[in-house]
């Protein structure tokens, strides 16, 4: 039987445009808050194979989304914190607003890519479940 957590309320601002320029602090937790990404040894974070996947995917995000910069981030055993800087110099072109990816689009892509790579690393024939999601 799993632990019942209180219902989370959204910390997103109603009506706020999350494709707007700015620096955004995000936190992403591992599924069921399992310590998948590594462990603390002697006061230092030692990444697991899955933690290395998370780090590589995070560092590659600015290659996929040219309007962002990845600032500081830290990976902990069961979660990560990071700062994403969105910089859309000019959102208009020929009188139309360009569709800029939102923070939600960026994080959904990160979670998708990370989950795909983690599930591949775990392997279909492994004793570990292949439904690991972050």
Order of alpha helices (4+ residues) and beta strands (2+ residues): beta-beta-beta-alpha-beta-beta-beta-beta-alpha
